[in-house]
Amino acid sequence: MTDTHQGAVIGLDIGGTKTRGIRIVNGSLADDRSAGSANVQNVTLEEAARRLGELLSALGASDAGAVFVGAGGIDTDADAEQLRRLIAPHAPHADITVVHDTRLILAAGGTDTGIAIISGTGSAAWGTNKAGQTGRAGGWGYLLGDEGSGYWFGREAVRHSLDRANHGQGIDPLTRGLLDYCGLAAPEELISLFHGTAGRHYWADTSRLVFDAANAGHGPSLAIIDAGARYLAGQAAAVAAQIGITSPVVLGGGLVTNQPAFQQSITKHLEEQGLTDIRVLAQEPVFGVLQLARDRAMA
């Protein structure tokens, strides 16, 4: 580390489901902890502040020289500044850098240029080229989009089940899995549950039912997976056009890294778009902080 970042470096990855935090000392991992989501798109500002404070205190951020934060929903300078203000009281001596969480994926993939696709509770694509130009597509949040995300898969499973009921069709494997998961007797009961107290994370968790059914050969579930993959590949292609590069493409996020069938489908659609240098993230995105810290030290 250079004089710019003497002392410990804290890294945070603020996702839709959890917040992962690491402490780096002399370039090596010294601590690794997790807390609930501190993303203000998912929890109140007060709850985000509390969770961040507890996690930063546990990581010893008070003596840190730098904090690097990746979070979903960092769409404007104001978004970054709001998050920076929540962190600053707990890291009074630190230089705080806030980036969109897709930036962590690219860094964790060992590259400082390229296109990152994230698919977890939410989804987005982001990229940067050697000239420092950046581009993004998607990542609008679950009410506006987030196609190919865990929540989107859960919603599509509900829509599939309700559509079958509307057409007088019987309960198929995906609908059966969904009803069992929700503790319901009939597809129509999904409507009130979906619009009720069951939140974003609840429905994102049902994404695994789509993959379970697809793995058993269920055609409609396979079609849902293909549609989600096509959306994400299209977003990556849009980013590629914005910044004028085609490689590498790094796939990250809990959903895409844990579902081989989804990876294969995304890869197929990316290749159709001319994006052929595709890498699946082999480590958690938070460890991209190591690369970001190195880049800053050499700047």
ROTORLUM-430042 format. One record per residue (C-alpha): x, y, z; residue in three letters; residue number from 1. Coordinates in nm, 4 decimals. Example, Ala and Ser with C-alpha at 12.3 -4.5 7.8 and 13.67 -1.06 7.14 Angstrom:
<sites>
+----------+----------+----------+------+------+
!       c1 !       c2 !       c3 ! rodo ! zaza !
+----------+----------+----------+------+------+
!   1.2300 !  -0.4500 !   0.7800 !  ALA !    1 !
!   1.3670 !  -0.1060 !   0.7140 !  SER !    2 !
+----------+----------+----------+------+------+
</sites>
This chain:
<sites>
+----------+----------+----------+------+------+
!       c1 !       c2 !       c3 ! rodo ! zaza !
+----------+----------+----------+------+------+
!   0.0000 !   0.0000 !   0.0000 !  MET !    1 !
!   0.1082 !   0.3549 !  -0.0600 !  THR !    2 !
!   0.0885 !   0.6390 !   0.1913 !  ASP !    3 !
!  -0.2596 !   0.7128 !   0.0559 !  THR !    4 !
!  -0.3952 !   0.3989 !   0.2187 !  HIS !    5 !
!  -0.1856 !   0.3299 !   0.5222 !  GLN !    6 !
!  -0.3661 !   0.1198 !   0.7803 !  GLY !    7 !
!  -0.6435 !  -0.1292 !   0.7342 !  ALA !    8 !
!  -0.8709 !  -0.1357 !   0.4317 !  VAL !    9 !
!  -1.2379 !  -0.2215 !   0.4781 !  ILE !   10 !
!  -1.4417 !  -0.3679 !   0.1941 !  GLY !   11 !
!  -1.8216 !  -0.3875 !   0.1846 !  LEU !   12 !
!  -2.0527 !  -0.5561 !  -0.0641 !  ASP !   13 !
!  -2.4065 !  -0.4398 !   0.0079 !  ILE !   14 !
!  -2.6462 !  -0.6757 !  -0.1654 !  GLY !   15 !
!  -3.0189 !  -0.7186 !  -0.1651 !  GLY !   16 !
!  -3.0075 !  -1.0031 !   0.0866 !  THR !   17 !
!  -2.6933 !  -0.9484 !   0.2913 !  LYS !   18 !
!  -2.3973 !  -0.7189 !   0.3491 !  THR !   19 !
!  -2.0544 !  -0.8807 !   0.3337 !  ARG !   20 !
!  -1.7632 !  -0.7028 !   0.5001 !  GLY !   21 !
!  -1.3901 !  -0.7747 !   0.5012 !  ILE !   22 !
!  -1.0874 !  -0.6206 !   0.6702 !  ARG !   23 !
!  -0.7594 !  -0.6212 !   0.4803 !  ILE !   24 !
!  -0.4265 !  -0.5581 !   0.6530 !  VAL !   25 !
!  -0.1024 !  -0.5416 !   0.4525 !  ASN !   26 !
!  -0.2829 !  -0.6882 !   0.1522 !  GLY !   27 !
!  -0.4100 !  -0.9947 !   0.3402 !  SER !   28 !
!  -0.7548 !  -1.0856 !   0.4680 !  LEU !   29 !
!  -0.7745 !  -1.0262 !   0.8430 !  ALA !   30 !
!  -1.1513 !  -1.0530 !   0.9052 !  ASP !   31 !
!  -1.4634 !  -1.1537 !   0.7167 !  ASP !   32 !
!  -1.8182 !  -1.0936 !   0.8443 !  ARG !   33 !
!  -2.1753 !  -1.0694 !   0.7208 !  SER !   34 !
!  -2.4866 !  -0.8816 !   0.8270 !  ALA !   35 !
!  -2.8340 !  -0.8250 !   0.6886 !  GLY !   36 !
!  -2.8864 !  -0.6073 !   0.3828 !  SER !   37 !
!  -2.8009 !  -0.2425 !   0.4325 !  ALA !   38 !
!  -2.9312 !  -0.1401 !   0.0919 !  ASN !   39 !
!  -3.1735 !   0.1486 !   0.1313 !  VAL !   40 !
!  -3.3800 !   0.0115 !  -0.1577 !  GLN !   41 !
!  -3.4640 !  -0.2848 !   0.0664 !  ASN !   42 !
!  -3.4587 !  -0.1511 !   0.4233 !  VAL !   43 !
!  -3.5219 !   0.1824 !   0.5894 !  THR !   44 !
!  -3.2433 !   0.4376 !   0.6141 !  LEU !   45 !
!  -3.2403 !   0.3851 !   0.9905 !  GLU !   46 !
!  -3.2057 !   0.0087 !   0.9566 !  GLU !   47 !
!  -2.9301 !   0.0472 !   0.6981 !  ALA !   48 !
!  -2.7425 !   0.2843 !   0.9273 !  ALA !   49 !
!  -2.7750 !   0.0455 !   1.2220 !  ARG !   50 !
!  -2.6533 !  -0.2583 !   1.0290 !  ARG !   51 !
!  -2.3641 !  -0.0702 !   0.8745 !  LEU !   52 !
!  -2.2623 !   0.0687 !   1.2124 !  GLY !   53 !
!  -2.2607 !  -0.2743 !   1.3747 !  GLU !   54 !
!  -2.0699 !  -0.4361 !   1.0898 !  LEU !   55 !
!  -1.8128 !  -0.1578 !   1.0606 !  LEU !   56 !
!  -1.7587 !  -0.1617 !   1.4362 !  SER !   57 !
!  -1.7032 !  -0.5393 !   1.4303 !  ALA !   58 !
!  -1.4515 !  -0.4961 !   1.1470 !  LEU !   59 !
!  -1.2617 !  -0.2270 !   1.3374 !  GLY !   60 !
!  -1.3259 !   0.0429 !   1.0788 !  ALA !   61 !
!  -1.2403 !   0.3227 !   1.3221 !  SER !   62 !
!  -0.8711 !   0.2852 !   1.2400 !  ASP !   63 !
!  -0.9124 !   0.2110 !   0.8683 !  ALA !   64 !
!  -0.7324 !   0.4198 !   0.6090 !  GLY !   65 !
!  -0.9733 !   0.3333 !   0.3298 !  ALA !   66 !
!  -1.3216 !   0.1912 !   0.2819 !  VAL !   67 !
!  -1.4367 !   0.0553 !  -0.0541 !  PHE !   68 !
!  -1.8098 !  -0.0069 !  -0.0904 !  VAL !   69 !
!  -2.0042 !  -0.1741 !  -0.3680 !  GLY !   70 !
!  -2.3827 !  -0.1513 !  -0.3548 !  ALA !   71 !
!  -2.6824 !  -0.1924 !  -0.5794 !  GLY !   72 !
!  -2.8841 !   0.1186 !  -0.6533 !  GLY !   73 !
!  -2.5853 !   0.3538 !  -0.6756 !  ILE !   74 !
!  -2.7217 !   0.5324 !  -0.9799 !  ASP !   75 !
!  -2.6294 !   0.8947 !  -0.9067 !  THR !   76 !
!  -2.3693 !   1.0934 !  -0.7168 !  ASP !   77 !
!  -2.6415 !   1.1653 !  -0.4600 !  ALA !   78 !
!  -2.6925 !   0.7916 !  -0.4019 !  ASP !   79 !
!  -2.3197 !   0.7472 !  -0.3416 !  ALA !   80 !
!  -2.3053 !   1.0483 !  -0.1110 !  GLU !   81 !
!  -2.5967 !   0.9240 !   0.0997 !  GLN !   82 !
!  -2.4196 !   0.5914 !   0.1557 !  LEU !   83 !
!  -2.0902 !   0.7665 !   0.2224 !  ARG !   84 !
!  -2.2571 !   0.9717 !   0.4982 !  ARG !   85 !
!  -2.3842 !   0.6539 !   0.6662 !  LEU !   86 !
!  -2.0334 !   0.5058 !   0.6703 !  ILE !   87 !
!  -1.8233 !   0.8122 !   0.7572 !  ALA !   88 !
!  -1.9000 !   0.8288 !   1.1342 !  PRO !   89 !
!  -1.7728 !   0.4725 !   1.1750 !  HIS !   90 !
!  -1.4565 !   0.5229 !   0.9677 !  ALA !   91 !
!  -1.3475 !   0.8769 !   1.0587 !  PRO !   92 !
!  -0.9943 !   0.8475 !   0.9155 !  HIS !   93 !
!  -1.0832 !   0.6654 !   0.5951 !  ALA !   94 !
!  -1.0985 !   0.7654 !   0.2318 !  ASP !   95 !
!  -1.4417 !   0.6246 !   0.1355 !  ILE !   96 !
!  -1.5050 !   0.5058 !  -0.2210 !  THR !   97 !
!  -1.8592 !   0.4044 !  -0.3217 !  VAL !   98 !
!  -1.9248 !   0.2183 !  -0.6491 !  VAL !   99 !
!  -2.2082 !   0.0185 !  -0.8038 !  HIS !  100 !
!  -2.1852 !  -0.3466 !  -0.6977 !  ASP !  101 !
!  -2.1246 !  -0.4613 !  -1.0550 !  THR !  102 !
!  -1.7882 !  -0.2801 !  -1.0341 !  ARG !  103 !
!  -1.6879 !  -0.5229 !  -0.7583 !  LEU !  104 !
!  -1.7680 !  -0.8179 !  -0.9831 !  ILE !  105 !
!  -1.5363 !  -0.6952 !  -1.2552 !  LEU !  106 !
!  -1.2590 !  -0.6334 !  -1.0018 !  ALA !  107 !
!  -1.3144 !  -0.9728 !  -0.8387 !  ALA !  108 !
!  -1.2759 !  -1.1241 !  -1.1849 !  GLY !  109 !
!  -0.9214 !  -0.9877 !  -1.1889 !  GLY !  110 !
!  -0.9713 !  -0.7249 !  -1.4566 !  THR !  111 !
!  -1.0039 !  -0.3474 !  -1.4571 !  ASP !  112 !
!  -1.1853 !  -0.3348 !  -1.7917 !  THR !  113 !
!  -1.4722 !  -0.5388 !  -1.9323 !  GLY !  114 !
!  -1.8404 !  -0.6014 !  -1.8726 !  ILE !  115 !
!  -1.9903 !  -0.7359 !  -1.5502 !  ALA !  116 !
!  -2.3272 !  -0.9072 !  -1.5216 !  ILE !  117 !
!  -2.4768 !  -0.9471 !  -1.1769 !  ILE !  118 !
!  -2.7695 !  -1.1751 !  -1.1043 !  SER !  119 !
!  -2.8696 !  -1.2226 !  -0.7438 !  GLY !  120 !
!  -3.1708 !  -1.0800 !  -0.5659 !  THR !  121 !
!  -3.1506 !  -0.8058 !  -0.8318 !  GLY !  122 !
!  -2.9694 !  -0.7782 !  -1.1650 !  SER !  123 !
!  -2.7698 !  -0.5318 !  -1.3765 !  ALA !  124 !
!  -2.4868 !  -0.5036 !  -1.6286 !  ALA !  125 !
!  -2.1967 !  -0.2573 !  -1.6077 !  TRP !  126 !
!  -1.8723 !  -0.2076 !  -1.7923 !  GLY !  127 !
!  -1.5684 !   0.0125 !  -1.8369 !  THR !  128 !
!  -1.2986 !   0.0469 !  -2.1018 !  ASN !  129 !
!  -0.9332 !   0.1520 !  -2.0927 !  LYS !  130 !
!  -1.0259 !   0.5143 !  -2.1513 !  ALA !  131 !
!  -1.2314 !   0.5110 !  -1.8313 !  GLY !  132 !
!  -1.5679 !   0.5325 !  -2.0071 !  GLN !  133 !
!  -1.8417 !   0.3435 !  -1.8268 !  THR !  134 !
!  -2.1771 !   0.2061 !  -1.9342 !  GLY !  135 !
!  -2.4628 !   0.0263 !  -1.7661 !  ARG !  136 !
!  -2.7934 !  -0.1354 !  -1.8454 !  ALA !  137 !
!  -3.0722 !  -0.2563 !  -1.6194 !  GLY !  138 !
!  -3.0440 !  -0.2435 !  -1.2439 !  GLY !  139 !
!  -3.3616 !  -0.0386 !  -1.2198 !  TRP !  140 !
!  -3.4902 !  -0.2261 !  -0.9153 !  GLY !  141 !
!  -3.7509 !  -0.4978 !  -0.8869 !  TYR !  142 !
!  -4.0527 !  -0.2741 !  -0.9483 !  LEU !  143 !
!  -3.9189 !  -0.1532 !  -1.2826 !  LEU !  144 !
!  -3.7180 !  -0.4463 !  -1.4101 !  GLY !  145 !
!  -3.4336 !  -0.6585 !  -1.2699 !  ASP !  146 !
!  -3.5010 !  -0.9235 !  -1.5334 !  GLU !  147 !
!  -3.3008 !  -1.2397 !  -1.4758 !  GLY !  148 !
!  -3.2818 !  -1.1772 !  -1.0998 !  SER !  149 !
!  -3.3988 !  -1.4000 !  -0.8172 !  GLY !  150 !
!  -3.7061 !  -1.1849 !  -0.7605 !  TYR !  151 !
!  -3.7901 !  -1.1878 !  -1.1318 !  TRP !  152 !
!  -3.7720 !  -1.5684 !  -1.1425 !  PHE !  153 !
!  -4.0022 !  -1.5920 !  -0.8410 !  GLY !  154 !
!  -4.2515 !  -1.3506 !  -0.9950 !  ARG !  155 !
!  -4.2447 !  -1.5396 !  -1.3241 !  GLU !  156 !
!  -4.3199 !  -1.8638 !  -1.1366 !  ALA !  157 !
!  -4.6244 !  -1.6976 !  -0.9787 !  VAL !  158 !
!  -4.7388 !  -1.5598 !  -1.3142 !  ARG !  159 !
!  -4.6968 !  -1.9022 !  -1.4737 !  HIS !  160 !
!  -4.9058 !  -2.0666 !  -1.2046 !  SER !  161 !
!  -5.1830 !  -1.8071 !  -1.2246 !  LEU !  162 !
!  -5.1917 !  -1.8242 !  -1.6036 !  ASP !  163 !
!  -5.2419 !  -2.2003 !  -1.5899 !  ARG !  164 !
!  -5.5253 !  -2.1545 !  -1.3423 !  ALA !  165 !
!  -5.6880 !  -1.8923 !  -1.5681 !  ASN !  166 !
!  -5.6864 !  -2.1430 !  -1.8530 !  HIS !  167 !
!  -5.8298 !  -2.4260 !  -1.6441 !  GLY !  168 !
!  -5.5082 !  -2.6252 !  -1.6597 !  GLN !  169 !
!  -5.3969 !  -2.8613 !  -1.3854 !  GLY !  170 !
!  -5.1239 !  -2.8072 !  -1.1301 !  ILE !  171 !
!  -4.7867 !  -2.8776 !  -1.2924 !  ASP !  172 !
!  -4.4498 !  -2.9400 !  -1.1182 !  PRO !  173 !
!  -4.3536 !  -2.5714 !  -1.0901 !  LEU !  174 !
!  -4.6923 !  -2.4733 !  -0.9514 !  THR !  175 !
!  -4.6856 !  -2.7664 !  -0.7086 !  ARG !  176 !
!  -4.3430 !  -2.6652 !  -0.5817 !  GLY !  177 !
!  -4.4572 !  -2.3052 !  -0.5411 !  LEU !  178 !
!  -4.7761 !  -2.3964 !  -0.3541 !  LEU !  179 !
!  -4.5867 !  -2.6298 !  -0.1224 !  ASP !  180 !
!  -4.3262 !  -2.3627 !  -0.0528 !  TYR !  181 !
!  -4.5948 !  -2.1043 !   0.0237 !  CYS !  182 !
!  -4.8188 !  -2.3421 !   0.2191 !  GLY !  183 !
!  -5.1148 !  -2.2768 !  -0.0101 !  LEU !  184 !
!  -5.3817 !  -2.5047 !  -0.1520 !  ALA !  185 !
!  -5.4634 !  -2.3357 !  -0.4838 !  ALA !  186 !
!  -5.2863 !  -2.1042 !  -0.7327 !  PRO !  187 !
!  -5.5438 !  -1.8285 !  -0.6843 !  GLU !  188 !
!  -5.4243 !  -1.7893 !  -0.3249 !  GLU !  189 !
!  -5.0898 !  -1.6685 !  -0.4587 !  LEU !  190 !
!  -5.2429 !  -1.3342 !  -0.5542 !  ILE !  191 !
!  -5.3109 !  -1.2072 !  -0.2034 !  SER !  192 !
!  -4.9823 !  -1.3479 !  -0.0742 !  LEU !  193 !
!  -4.7852 !  -1.1790 !  -0.3499 !  PHE !  194 !
!  -4.9483 !  -0.8422 !  -0.2822 !  HIS !  195 !
!  -4.9361 !  -0.8918 !   0.0946 !  GLY !  196 !
!  -4.6628 !  -0.9127 !   0.3524 !  THR !  197 !
!  -4.4332 !  -1.1594 !   0.1743 !  ALA !  198 !
!  -4.1494 !  -0.9350 !   0.0621 !  GLY !  199 !
!  -3.8892 !  -0.9190 !  -0.2109 !  ARG !  200 !
!  -3.6520 !  -1.1670 !  -0.0491 !  HIS !  201 !
!  -3.9279 !  -1.4217 !   0.0034 !  TYR !  202 !
!  -4.0078 !  -1.4268 !  -0.3664 !  TRP !  203 !
!  -3.6415 !  -1.4169 !  -0.4688 !  ALA !  204 !
!  -3.5926 !  -1.7359 !  -0.2689 !  ASP !  205 !
!  -3.8580 !  -1.9095 !  -0.4791 !  THR !  206 !
!  -3.6283 !  -1.8781 !  -0.7812 !  SER !  207 !
!  -3.4745 !  -2.2115 !  -0.6840 !  ARG !  208 !
!  -3.8108 !  -2.3777 !  -0.7537 !  LEU !  209 !
!  -3.7821 !  -2.2756 !  -1.1185 !  VAL !  210 !
!  -3.4373 !  -2.4335 !  -1.1413 !  PHE !  211 !
!  -3.5489 !  -2.7467 !  -0.9554 !  ASP !  212 !
!  -3.8355 !  -2.7926 !  -1.1991 !  ALA !  213 !
!  -3.6120 !  -2.7209 !  -1.4987 !  ALA !  214 !
!  -3.3579 !  -2.9770 !  -1.3796 !  ASN !  215 !
!  -3.6421 !  -3.2314 !  -1.3785 !  ALA !  216 !
!  -3.7178 !  -3.1469 !  -1.7426 !  GLY !  217 !
!  -4.0102 !  -2.9061 !  -1.6948 !  HIS !  218 !
!  -4.0418 !  -2.7195 !  -2.0237 !  GLY !  219 !
!  -4.1981 !  -2.3916 !  -1.9023 !  PRO !  220 !
!  -3.9295 !  -2.3566 !  -1.6330 !  SER !  221 !
!  -3.6603 !  -2.4082 !  -1.8950 !  LEU !  222 !
!  -3.8275 !  -2.1336 !  -2.1008 !  ALA !  223 !
!  -3.8271 !  -1.8948 !  -1.8020 !  ILE !  224 !
!  -3.4553 !  -1.9555 !  -1.7490 !  ILE !  225 !
!  -3.3855 !  -1.8953 !  -2.1162 !  ASP !  226 !
!  -3.5848 !  -1.5712 !  -2.1109 !  ALA !  227 !
!  -3.3937 !  -1.4429 !  -1.8072 !  GLY !  228 !
!  -3.0621 !  -1.5308 !  -1.9693 !  ALA !  229 !
!  -3.1637 !  -1.3545 !  -2.2916 !  ARG !  230 !
!  -3.2487 !  -1.0369 !  -2.0991 !  TYR !  231 !
!  -2.9106 !  -1.0310 !  -1.9245 !  LEU !  232 !
!  -2.7175 !  -1.1027 !  -2.2437 !  ALA !  233 !
!  -2.9055 !  -0.8176 !  -2.4105 !  GLY !  234 !
!  -2.8078 !  -0.5832 !  -2.1296 !  GLN !  235 !
!  -2.4423 !  -0.6856 !  -2.1631 !  ALA !  236 !
!  -2.4605 !  -0.6212 !  -2.5376 !  ALA !  237 !
!  -2.6053 !  -0.2754 !  -2.4690 !  ALA !  238 !
!  -2.3145 !  -0.1974 !  -2.2360 !  VAL !  239 !
!  -2.0660 !  -0.3284 !  -2.4946 !  ALA !  240 !
!  -2.2128 !  -0.0901 !  -2.7517 !  ALA !  241 !
!  -2.1930 !   0.2031 !  -2.5106 !  GLN !  242 !
!  -1.8229 !   0.1603 !  -2.4332 !  ILE !  243 !
!  -1.6991 !  -0.0035 !  -2.7524 !  GLY !  244 !
!  -1.5545 !  -0.3271 !  -2.6121 !  ILE !  245 !
!  -1.6640 !  -0.6896 !  -2.6162 !  THR !  246 !
!  -1.4504 !  -0.8609 !  -2.3525 !  SER !  247 !
!  -1.4211 !  -0.9963 !  -2.1002 !  PRO !  248 !
!  -1.7712 !  -1.0566 !  -1.9668 !  VAL !  249 !
!  -1.7678 !  -1.1558 !  -1.5980 !  VAL !  250 !
!  -2.0744 !  -1.3292 !  -1.4520 !  LEU !  251 !
!  -2.1345 !  -1.2807 !  -1.0816 !  GLY !  252 !
!  -2.4026 !  -1.2813 !  -0.8140 !  GLY !  253 !
!  -2.5445 !  -1.5656 !  -0.6086 !  GLY !  254 !
!  -2.7969 !  -1.6816 !  -0.8673 !  LEU !  255 !
!  -2.5756 !  -1.7020 !  -1.1727 !  VAL !  256 !
!  -2.2761 !  -1.8520 !  -0.9913 !  THR !  257 !
!  -2.4823 !  -2.1295 !  -0.8298 !  ASN !  258 !
!  -2.6980 !  -2.2358 !  -1.1243 !  GLN !  259 !
!  -2.5009 !  -2.4082 !  -1.4050 !  PRO !  260 !
!  -2.8034 !  -2.4231 !  -1.6357 !  ALA !  261 !
!  -2.8437 !  -2.0466 !  -1.6049 !  PHE !  262 !
!  -2.4735 !  -1.9943 !  -1.6768 !  GLN !  263 !
!  -2.4989 !  -2.2098 !  -1.9887 !  GLN !  264 !
!  -2.8033 !  -2.0235 !  -2.1155 !  SER !  265 !
!  -2.6453 !  -1.6817 !  -2.0563 !  ILE !  266 !
!  -2.3278 !  -1.7992 !  -2.2295 !  THR !  267 !
!  -2.5281 !  -1.9129 !  -2.5319 !  LYS !  268 !
!  -2.7061 !  -1.5794 !  -2.5651 !  HIS !  269 !
!  -2.3877 !  -1.3796 !  -2.5075 !  LEU !  270 !
!  -2.2115 !  -1.5708 !  -2.7830 !  GLU !  271 !
!  -2.5032 !  -1.4963 !  -3.0142 !  GLU !  272 !
!  -2.4354 !  -1.1278 !  -2.9405 !  GLN !  273 !
!  -2.0666 !  -1.1704 !  -3.0288 !  GLY !  274 !
!  -1.9489 !  -1.1687 !  -2.6663 !  LEU !  275 !
!  -1.7368 !  -1.4832 !  -2.6410 !  THR !  276 !
!  -1.4788 !  -1.4176 !  -2.3655 !  ASP !  277 !
!  -1.7005 !  -1.5180 !  -2.0719 !  ILE !  278 !
!  -1.5851 !  -1.5825 !  -1.7151 !  ARG !  279 !
!  -1.7858 !  -1.7018 !  -1.4164 !  VAL !  280 !
!  -1.6724 !  -1.5389 !  -1.0939 !  LEU !  281 !
!  -1.4749 !  -1.7839 !  -0.8796 !  ALA !  282 !
!  -1.4789 !  -1.5748 !  -0.5602 !  GLN !  283 !
!  -1.7234 !  -1.3536 !  -0.3765 !  GLU !  284 !
!  -1.7577 !  -1.0018 !  -0.5251 !  PRO !  285 !
!  -1.6414 !  -0.8361 !  -0.2020 !  VAL !  286 !
!  -1.2905 !  -0.9621 !  -0.2730 !  PHE !  287 !
!  -1.2841 !  -0.7291 !  -0.5701 !  GLY !  288 !
!  -1.1943 !  -0.4694 !  -0.3072 !  VAL !  289 !
!  -0.8395 !  -0.6069 !  -0.3153 !  LEU !  290 !
!  -0.8146 !  -0.5137 !  -0.6848 !  GLN !  291 !
!  -0.9743 !  -0.1728 !  -0.6301 !  LEU !  292 !
!  -0.7281 !  -0.0990 !  -0.3506 !  ALA !  293 !
!  -0.4341 !  -0.2010 !  -0.5698 !  ARG !  294 !
!  -0.5616 !   0.0163 !  -0.8542 !  ASP !  295 !
!  -0.5941 !   0.3145 !  -0.6208 !  ARG !  296 !
!  -0.2474 !   0.2597 !  -0.4771 !  ALA !  297 !
!  -0.0924 !   0.2637 !  -0.8253 !  MET !  298 !
!  -0.2866 !   0.5696 !  -0.9404 !  ALA !  299 !
+----------+----------+----------+------+------+
</sites>
